[in-house]
Amino acid sequence: MLSRMEHDSIGVLNVPAEAYYGVQSMRAATNFQITHRPLHPVLIDSIVMVKKAAAITNEKSGKLDQQIAQAIIQACDEILDGNLRDQFIVDAIQGGAGTSANMNANEVIANRAIEILGGTKGDYSIVHPNDHVNMSQSTNDVIPTAGKITALKLLPQTIKELEKLEKAMEEKEAEFDDILKMGRTQLQDAVPMRLGQSFGAFAHVLKRDIKRLKNVMEEMKVLNIGATAIGTAINVDPYYLANISYELSKVAGISLKQADDLIDATQNLDGFVSVSGVLKTCAVDISKISNDLRLMSSGPRTGLSEINLPARQNGSSIMPGKINPVIPEVVSQVAYLIIGHDYTITMAAEAGQLELNAFEPVLFHHLFESIDTLKEAAATLTKHCITGITANKGQCEEYIEKSVGISTALCPYIGYAKSAEIAKKSLKTGISVKELVLEEGLLKEEELKEILKPEKMTQPMREKVMKAVS
């Protein structure tokens, strides 16, 4: 294989002649064989967007030669169109606060720009990775900025799938509105409710999660770009410092702004912790929903069996006909992954020292996986589970008839003590609460029917309260 010799501060290394990456990328690829996974493709896009915006701004400031700037911009556009992706060879988790990822981009862009200008790859006298592509930048402002842009690019897709899941829950809420079931607390019979209300509650918690995600995205729009090494903007032209956020906003298609305190924005990663915390909250919520679906569908003969989940695959290699709740199970597993990632992200953010946090690579690797897997889990739950759920109305009604939970509704009419007595007697004899109330002449049949109307037992008193207030 033909090669070219490149040197850095460590020494000389042979680089494949046709490679667009250079010596620093090769060293990183050798040093960091950790996950054997490349940078997230959207993170690559985001780094390249920073490079393009920087070239535009540096050209406008007069600091970067027009021909070189235009070659860099063209190279960035080609990468953003999907080219040269195999040239980004550094591992997703790496030492050096992301310097390897930044230099990988600098080298690939520089070598493609050299070609565009008619030169040979590796001839950095034409376009230099540091002097030209990395002009007015540092790893310490490029990588955090790219991380925030990546989060802003990924989160709307996750929110979209959560909104679809919320809508599916609302549709089931309407579909199951007329089905009475037993509500349970601590897995014991409590009071009646409508099956639709269960799904309505699922929809409402998802609505809150979506709102939280939209709100926390605002934190990602505040960047430390222009800070360079530690936030003092050393080696940055005043024009660049004043205009880089504007140019980057145009390139990224997102409204971005520069932080008021670049030193603070360079050393602190609390915004990413906030995003992760909201993702964790959402993961907890959809796992709780999945647990409820598994309980409500348990059986089919010896469990609750109030609902039926769509049959997706055989449930056993030994038990014929067994169908397992595999979709809720996989959703909960995603939740456990995200919860674990949140801990890693928390510790990575806490580990920053003085003017820089060196642990962004592992933070980003886990954060982006959390965003991606939450999106897929939500889509899977919607498509393969929620939309196909059916109700066992008869089973739900039978539980109501057999339960002593309806005795709670009688407390205002016959008192707590008598209601408790009736409940105990029903449990002991197997005679329904309704029959015992009528048998003992505690209420007339018409009164009892009125008290035990589904809407009376399950409808929140909001309308009555509103009328009383008005």
Secondary structure in CASP SS format (residue, H / E / C, confidence):
PFRMAT SS
TARGET T0000
AUTHOR 0000-0000-0000
METHOD secondary structure of the structure
MODEL  1
M C 1.00
L C 1.00
S E 1.00
R E 1.00
M E 1.00
E E 1.00
H E 1.00
D C 1.00
S C 1.00
I C 1.00
G C 1.00
V E 1.00
L E 1.00
N E 1.00
V E 1.00
P E 1.00
A C 1.00
E C 1.00
A C 1.00
Y C 1.00
Y C 1.00
G C 1.00
V H 1.00
Q H 1.00
S H 1.00
M H 1.00
R H 1.00
A H 1.00
A H 1.00
T H 1.00
N H 1.00
F C 1.00
Q C 1.00
I C 1.00
T C 1.00
H C 1.00
R C 1.00
P E 1.00
L C 1.00
H C 1.00
P H 1.00
V H 1.00
L H 1.00
I H 1.00
D H 1.00
S H 1.00
I H 1.00
V H 1.00
M H 1.00
V H 1.00
K H 1.00
K H 1.00
A H 1.00
A H 1.00
A H 1.00
I H 1.00
T H 1.00
N H 1.00
E H 1.00
K H 1.00
S H 1.00
G C 1.00
K C 1.00
L C 1.00
D C 1.00
Q H 1.00
Q H 1.00
I H 1.00
A H 1.00
Q H 1.00
A H 1.00
I H 1.00
I H 1.00
Q H 1.00
A H 1.00
C H 1.00
D H 1.00
E H 1.00
I H 1.00
L H 1.00
D C 1.00
G C 1.00
N C 1.00
L C 1.00
R H 1.00
D H 1.00
Q H 1.00
F C 1.00
I C 1.00
V C 1.00
D E 1.00
A C 1.00
I C 1.00
Q C 1.00
G C 1.00
G C 1.00
A C 1.00
G C 1.00
T H 1.00
S H 1.00
A H 1.00
N H 1.00
M H 1.00
N H 1.00
A H 1.00
N H 1.00
E H 1.00
V H 1.00
I H 1.00
A H 1.00
N H 1.00
R H 1.00
A H 1.00
I H 1.00
E H 1.00
I H 1.00
L C 1.00
G C 1.00
G C 1.00
T C 1.00
K C 1.00
G C 1.00
D C 1.00
Y C 1.00
S C 1.00
I C 1.00
V C 1.00
H C 1.00
P H 1.00
N H 1.00
D H 1.00
H H 1.00
V H 1.00
N C 1.00
M C 1.00
S C 1.00
Q C 1.00
S C 1.00
T H 1.00
N H 1.00
D H 1.00
V H 1.00
I H 1.00
P H 1.00
T H 1.00
A H 1.00
G H 1.00
K H 1.00
I H 1.00
T H 1.00
A H 1.00
L H 1.00
K H 1.00
L H 1.00
L H 1.00
P H 1.00
Q H 1.00
T H 1.00
I H 1.00
K H 1.00
E H 1.00
L H 1.00
E H 1.00
K H 1.00
L H 1.00
E H 1.00
K H 1.00
A H 1.00
M H 1.00
E H 1.00
E H 1.00
K H 1.00
E H 1.00
A H 1.00
E H 1.00
F C 1.00
D C 1.00
D C 1.00
I C 1.00
L E 1.00
K E 1.00
M E 1.00
G E 1.00
R E 1.00
T E 1.00
Q C 1.00
L C 1.00
Q E 1.00
D E 1.00
A E 1.00
V E 1.00
P E 1.00
M E 1.00
R E 1.00
L H 1.00
G H 1.00
Q H 1.00
S H 1.00
F H 1.00
G H 1.00
A H 1.00
F H 1.00
A H 1.00
H H 1.00
V H 1.00
L H 1.00
K H 1.00
R H 1.00
D H 1.00
I H 1.00
K H 1.00
R H 1.00
L H 1.00
K H 1.00
N H 1.00
V H 1.00
M H 1.00
E H 1.00
E H 1.00
M H 1.00
K H 1.00
V E 1.00
L E 1.00
N C 1.00
I C 1.00
G C 1.00
A C 1.00
T C 1.00
A C 1.00
I C 1.00
G C 1.00
T C 1.00
A C 1.00
I C 1.00
N C 1.00
V C 1.00
D C 1.00
P H 1.00
Y H 1.00
Y H 1.00
L H 1.00
A H 1.00
N H 1.00
I H 1.00
S H 1.00
Y H 1.00
E H 1.00
L H 1.00
S H 1.00
K H 1.00
V H 1.00
A H 1.00
G C 1.00
I C 1.00
S C 1.00
L C 1.00
K E 1.00
Q E 1.00
A C 1.00
D C 1.00
D C 1.00
L H 1.00
I H 1.00
D H 1.00
A H 1.00
T H 1.00
Q H 1.00
N C 1.00
L C 1.00
D H 1.00
G H 1.00
F H 1.00
V H 1.00
S H 1.00
V H 1.00
S H 1.00
G H 1.00
V H 1.00
L H 1.00
K H 1.00
T H 1.00
C H 1.00
A H 1.00
V H 1.00
D H 1.00
I H 1.00
S H 1.00
K H 1.00
I H 1.00
S H 1.00
N H 1.00
D H 1.00
L H 1.00
R H 1.00
L H 1.00
M H 1.00
S C 1.00
S C 1.00
G C 1.00
P C 1.00
R C 1.00
T C 1.00
G C 1.00
L C 1.00
S C 1.00
E C 1.00
I E 1.00
N E 1.00
L C 1.00
P C 1.00
A C 1.00
R C 1.00
Q C 1.00
N E 1.00
G C 1.00
S C 1.00
S C 1.00
I C 1.00
M C 1.00
P C 1.00
G C 1.00
K C 1.00
I E 1.00
N C 1.00
P C 1.00
V H 1.00
I H 1.00
P H 1.00
E H 1.00
V H 1.00
V H 1.00
S H 1.00
Q H 1.00
V H 1.00
A H 1.00
Y H 1.00
L H 1.00
I H 1.00
I H 1.00
G H 1.00
H H 1.00
D H 1.00
Y H 1.00
T H 1.00
I H 1.00
T H 1.00
M H 1.00
A H 1.00
A H 1.00
E H 1.00
A C 1.00
G C 1.00
Q E 1.00
L C 1.00
E C 1.00
L E 1.00
N C 1.00
A C 1.00
F C 1.00
E H 1.00
P H 1.00
V H 1.00
L H 1.00
F H 1.00
H H 1.00
H H 1.00
L H 1.00
F H 1.00
E H 1.00
S H 1.00
I H 1.00
D H 1.00
T H 1.00
L H 1.00
K H 1.00
E H 1.00
A H 1.00
A H 1.00
A H 1.00
T H 1.00
L H 1.00
T H 1.00
K H 1.00
H H 1.00
C C 1.00
I H 1.00
T H 1.00
G H 1.00
I C 1.00
T E 1.00
A E 1.00
N C 1.00
K H 1.00
G H 1.00
Q H 1.00
C H 1.00
E H 1.00
E H 1.00
Y H 1.00
I H 1.00
E H 1.00
K H 1.00
S C 1.00
V C 1.00
G H 1.00
I H 1.00
S H 1.00
T H 1.00
A H 1.00
L H 1.00
C H 1.00
P H 1.00
Y H 1.00
I H 1.00
G C 1.00
Y H 1.00
A H 1.00
K H 1.00
S H 1.00
A H 1.00
E H 1.00
I H 1.00
A H 1.00
K H 1.00
K H 1.00
S H 1.00
L H 1.00
K H 1.00
T H 1.00
G C 1.00
I C 1.00
S C 1.00
V H 1.00
K H 1.00
E H 1.00
L H 1.00
V H 1.00
L H 1.00
E H 1.00
E C 1.00
G C 1.00
L C 1.00
L C 1.00
K C 1.00
E H 1.00
E H 1.00
E H 1.00
L H 1.00
K H 1.00
E H 1.00
I H 1.00
L C 1.00
K C 1.00
P H 1.00
E H 1.00
K H 1.00
M H 1.00
T H 1.00
Q C 1.00
P C 1.00
M C 1.00
R H 1.00
E H 1.00
K H 1.00
V H 1.00
M H 1.00
K H 1.00
A H 1.00
V H 1.00
S C 1.00
END
